[in-house]
Amino acid sequence: MRAALLAVLVGWPLGGCAQERPALSSCTESLTGVWTTETGQQWMLLEGKGAQRGQLEGYPLFDDIAGVPGSEVSPRALDLARDAGDVRGEVTRRYMRGSERCDQKAPIVMTACRGTTLQVERREITPPVAFAPCVPGLPGPMRHETWTRH
C-alpha cells in the first residue's frame, strides 16, 4: 500500500523498472523526478500543477543534516520558478537554537536543461553568525554542478 501511494505521488510506475523519460531540450519541460549530482547526492524535484505550474520544489533524498553545535538544523529545501528560459530560486535551510529561528537562504539557478542533465549554479549555505536577531553567515562559494536524471 505504501509503495503504491508513493508511486502515485511521484508518478513512478509500480513495476521494478523506472519509466523512461524523454530527453530534455530546454528548461521549459518537466523537471519532475530524481536527479543525481556529480558527488552522488540525489534530489527529488516536483513541479506544481494548475495555478502552481512553473513552480518547482526540491528535497534531498540523502542525509542532509549539517551539524552545528547547540543548534537543530533542517535539511535544505529548493524553491524554484521558471524565469526567461532558466529556472531560478532559493535554497533554504532552517537553524534553530531553542525557540530562536534563523532561516538561511542562497541562490540557485538551473542554466541549461539538455538530454538527461541540468547545469546548476548555487551557493553553499553557511550557518548564521548569531540568533535573535538572525545574522546571516557569509555566503559560501558558488558551485557549478551537473545533475543527471534517473
Buried (B, 14 or more C-beta within 10 A) or exposed (E): EEEEEEEEEEEBEEEEEEEEBEEBEEBEEEBBBBBBBEEEBBBBBBBEEEEEEEBBBBBBBEEBEBEBEEBEBBBBBBBBEBEEEBBBBBBBBBBBBEEBBBBBBBEBBBBBBEEBBBBBBBBEBBBBEEBEEBEBBEBEEEBEBEBEBE
